[in-house]
Amino acid sequence: MPREKKDAKNFACKFDRVIFERLEEFCKISGMNKTTVVERAVEKYLEENMDKMREFSKQL
């Protein structure tokens, strides 16, 4: 049975070659695909920094 499609938007970006190679190695070891790893990393970054950015933007 196929997976349910998620509501998604395409996003393309360029990575530094070394970072991309590390991402590929991580995916190979973990068994996760690049999309999942990048989504989780971005989500964690946003959770850790969004409040700081909101406060900073209020000061402008």
OpenMM code with the backbone's topology and positions (N, CA, C; nanometers):
from openmm import Vec3, app, unit

residues = "MET PRO ARG GLU LYS LYS ASP ALA LYS ASN PHE ALA CYS LYS PHE ASP ARG VAL ILE PHE GLU ARG LEU GLU GLU PHE CYS LYS ILE SER GLY MET ASN LYS THR THR VAL VAL GLU ARG ALA VAL GLU LYS TYR LEU GLU GLU ASN MET ASP LYS MET ARG GLU PHE SER LYS GLN LEU".split()
positions = [
    Vec3(0.0839, -0.1175, 0.0000),
    Vec3(0.0000, 0.0000, 0.0000),
    Vec3(0.0892, 0.1249, 0.0000),
    Vec3(0.0695, 0.2161, -0.0938),
    Vec3(0.1544, 0.3363, -0.1008),
    Vec3(0.1272, 0.4323, 0.0144),
    Vec3(0.2303, 0.5109, 0.0433),
    Vec3(0.2175, 0.6125, 0.1478),
    Vec3(0.1196, 0.7202, 0.1053),
    Vec3(0.0564, 0.7813, 0.2048),
    Vec3(-0.0297, 0.8961, 0.1787),
    Vec3(0.0598, 1.0153, 0.1440),
    Vec3(0.0220, 1.0883, 0.0404),
    Vec3(0.1011, 1.2053, 0.0009),
    Vec3(0.0795, 1.3174, 0.1014),
    Vec3(0.1878, 1.3849, 0.1360),
    Vec3(0.1767, 1.4960, 0.2294),
    Vec3(0.1589, 1.6266, 0.1532),
    Vec3(0.0989, 1.7228, 0.2210),
    Vec3(0.0848, 1.8562, 0.1640),
    Vec3(0.2238, 1.9183, 0.1656),
    Vec3(0.2804, 1.9408, 0.0493),
    Vec3(0.4201, 1.9828, 0.0433),
    Vec3(0.4416, 2.0892, -0.0637),
    Vec3(0.5522, 2.1599, -0.0490),
    Vec3(0.5980, 2.2566, -0.1485),
    Vec3(0.7403, 2.2189, -0.1848),
    Vec3(0.7758, 2.2362, -0.3101),
    Vec3(0.9133, 2.2106, -0.3531),
    Vec3(1.0037, 2.3243, -0.3078),
    Vec3(1.1272, 2.2887, -0.2757),
    Vec3(1.2267, 2.3855, -0.2310),
    Vec3(1.3620, 2.3394, -0.2827),
    Vec3(1.4271, 2.4219, -0.3594),
    Vec3(1.5584, 2.3864, -0.4133),
    Vec3(1.6634, 2.4817, -0.3568),
    Vec3(1.7772, 2.4286, -0.3214),
    Vec3(1.8858, 2.5125, -0.2719),
    Vec3(2.0191, 2.4449, -0.3026),
    Vec3(2.1244, 2.5226, -0.2957),
    Vec3(2.2588, 2.4700, -0.3174),
    Vec3(2.3268, 2.4526, -0.1825),
    Vec3(2.3942, 2.3397, -0.1667),
    Vec3(2.4695, 2.3109, -0.0455),
    Vec3(2.6180, 2.3166, -0.0766),
    Vec3(2.6955, 2.3561, 0.0207),
    Vec3(2.8393, 2.3402, 0.0126),
    Vec3(2.8672, 2.1913, -0.0096),
    Vec3(2.9614, 2.1602, -0.0937),
    Vec3(2.9887, 2.0204, -0.1300),
    Vec3(3.0170, 1.9335, -0.0069),
    Vec3(3.0956, 1.9841, 0.0869),
    Vec3(3.1315, 1.9048, 0.2052),
    Vec3(3.0068, 1.8762, 0.2895),
    Vec3(2.9217, 1.9762, 0.3076),
    Vec3(2.7984, 1.9560, 0.3847),
    Vec3(2.7093, 1.8545, 0.3142),
    Vec3(2.6968, 1.8660, 0.1828),
    Vec3(2.6132, 1.7724, 0.1080),
    Vec3(2.6656, 1.6297, 0.1202),
    Vec3(2.7957, 1.6132, 0.1120),
    Vec3(2.8537, 1.4789, 0.1253),
    Vec3(2.8293, 1.4228, 0.2646),
    Vec3(2.8363, 1.5088, 0.3663),
    Vec3(2.8055, 1.4631, 0.5030),
    Vec3(2.6591, 1.4237, 0.5152),
    Vec3(2.5716, 1.5018, 0.4510),
    Vec3(2.4284, 1.4694, 0.4500),
    Vec3(2.4046, 1.3345, 0.3836),
    Vec3(2.4682, 1.3116, 0.2701),
    Vec3(2.4535, 1.1832, 0.2014),
    Vec3(2.5022, 1.0673, 0.2881),
    Vec3(2.6144, 1.0865, 0.3559),
    Vec3(2.6674, 0.9807, 0.4433),
    Vec3(2.5710, 0.9540, 0.5589),
    Vec3(2.5191, 1.0618, 0.6185),
    Vec3(2.4232, 1.0465, 0.7281),
    Vec3(2.3008, 0.9683, 0.6816),
    Vec3(2.2496, 1.0032, 0.5643),
    Vec3(2.1320, 0.9347, 0.5111),
    Vec3(2.1602, 0.7867, 0.4867),
    Vec3(2.2774, 0.7577, 0.4346),
    Vec3(2.3145, 0.6186, 0.4090),
    Vec3(2.3202, 0.5398, 0.5396),
    Vec3(2.3798, 0.5985, 0.6423),
    Vec3(2.3941, 0.5304, 0.7712),
    Vec3(2.2600, 0.5167, 0.8416),
    Vec3(2.1806, 0.6242, 0.8406),
    Vec3(2.0551, 0.6265, 0.9160),
    Vec3(1.9389, 0.5590, 0.8441),
    Vec3(1.9485, 0.5511, 0.7116),
    Vec3(1.8373, 0.4958, 0.6354),
    Vec3(1.7275, 0.5977, 0.6068),
    Vec3(1.7466, 0.7214, 0.6504),
    Vec3(1.6488, 0.8271, 0.6231),
    Vec3(1.6816, 0.8922, 0.4895),
    Vec3(1.5799, 0.9485, 0.4243),
    Vec3(1.6078, 1.0187, 0.2995),
    Vec3(1.6463, 1.1640, 0.3292),
    Vec3(1.7026, 1.2302, 0.2302),
    Vec3(1.7512, 1.3674, 0.2494),
    Vec3(1.6387, 1.4632, 0.2878),
    Vec3(1.5212, 1.4462, 0.2277),
    Vec3(1.4092, 1.5340, 0.2598),
    Vec3(1.3757, 1.5276, 0.4084),
    Vec3(1.3667, 1.4086, 0.4620),
    Vec3(1.3334, 1.3920, 0.6038),
    Vec3(1.4389, 1.4554, 0.6929),
    Vec3(1.5652, 1.4309, 0.6631),
    Vec3(1.6741, 1.4857, 0.7447),
    Vec3(1.6725, 1.6384, 0.7416),
    Vec3(1.6590, 1.6956, 0.6222),
    Vec3(1.6601, 1.8422, 0.6098),
    Vec3(1.5366, 1.9024, 0.6763),
    Vec3(1.4192, 1.8410, 0.6568),
    Vec3(1.2983, 1.8917, 0.7226),
    Vec3(1.3148, 1.8931, 0.8744),
    Vec3(1.3666, 1.7856, 0.9296),
    Vec3(1.3848, 1.7777, 1.0751),
    Vec3(1.4866, 1.8806, 1.1238),
    Vec3(1.5939, 1.8986, 1.0478),
    Vec3(1.6970, 1.9957, 1.0872),
    Vec3(1.6425, 2.1381, 1.0836),
    Vec3(1.5677, 2.1708, 0.9789),
    Vec3(1.5100, 2.3055, 0.9679),
    Vec3(1.4075, 2.3277, 1.0781),
    Vec3(1.3239, 2.2281, 1.1036),
    Vec3(1.2242, 2.2405, 1.2101),
    Vec3(1.2910, 2.2656, 1.3455),
    Vec3(1.3960, 2.1914, 1.3755),
    Vec3(1.4679, 2.2103, 1.5017),
    Vec3(1.5278, 2.3513, 1.5088),
    Vec3(1.5881, 2.3961, 1.3996),
    Vec3(1.6467, 2.5301, 1.3950),
    Vec3(1.5402, 2.6364, 1.4201),
    Vec3(1.4263, 2.6215, 1.3550),
    Vec3(1.3187, 2.7193, 1.3725),
    Vec3(1.2663, 2.7192, 1.5156),
    Vec3(1.2486, 2.6017, 1.5739),
    Vec3(1.2021, 2.5928, 1.7128),
    Vec3(1.2985, 2.6640, 1.8073),
    Vec3(1.4283, 2.6503, 1.7814),
    Vec3(1.5291, 2.7089, 1.8690),
    Vec3(1.5481, 2.8590, 1.8474),
    Vec3(1.5112, 2.9105, 1.7307),
    Vec3(1.5439, 3.0494, 1.6978),
    Vec3(1.4273, 3.1418, 1.6670),
    Vec3(1.3076, 3.0892, 1.6474),
    Vec3(1.1954, 3.1730, 1.6059),
    Vec3(1.1618, 3.2805, 1.7086),
    Vec3(1.1582, 3.2456, 1.8345),
    Vec3(1.1260, 3.3455, 1.9378),
    Vec3(1.2297, 3.4572, 1.9410),
    Vec3(1.3560, 3.4217, 1.9249),
    Vec3(1.4624, 3.5227, 1.9221),
    Vec3(1.4418, 3.6186, 1.8056),
    Vec3(1.4062, 3.5656, 1.6900),
    Vec3(1.3859, 3.6490, 1.5712),
    Vec3(1.2642, 3.7392, 1.5875),
    Vec3(1.1594, 3.6865, 1.6492),
    Vec3(1.0399, 3.7691, 1.6734),
    Vec3(1.0741, 3.8854, 1.7654),
    Vec3(1.1486, 3.8579, 1.8707),
    Vec3(1.1885, 3.9649, 1.9628),
    Vec3(1.2773, 4.0665, 1.8923),
    Vec3(1.3699, 4.0185, 1.8136),
    Vec3(1.4602, 4.1073, 1.7413),
    Vec3(1.3838, 4.1966, 1.6438),
    Vec3(1.2874, 4.1374, 1.5734),
    Vec3(1.2131, 4.2158, 1.4745),
    Vec3(1.1270, 4.3236, 1.5406),
    Vec3(1.0832, 4.3009, 1.6634),
    Vec3(1.0057, 4.4025, 1.7369),
    Vec3(1.0912, 4.5242, 1.7693),
    Vec3(1.2207, 4.5039, 1.7828),
    Vec3(1.3108, 4.6117, 1.8188),
    Vec3(1.3453, 4.7005, 1.6995),
    Vec3(1.3141, 4.6569, 1.5797),
    Vec3(1.3477, 4.7354, 1.4601),
    Vec3(1.2525, 4.8491, 1.4378),
] * unit.nanometer
topology = app.Topology()
chain = topology.addChain("A")
for resn in residues:
    res = topology.addResidue(resn, chain)
    for name in ("N", "CA", "C"):
        topology.addAtom(name, app.Element.getBySymbol(name[0]), res)
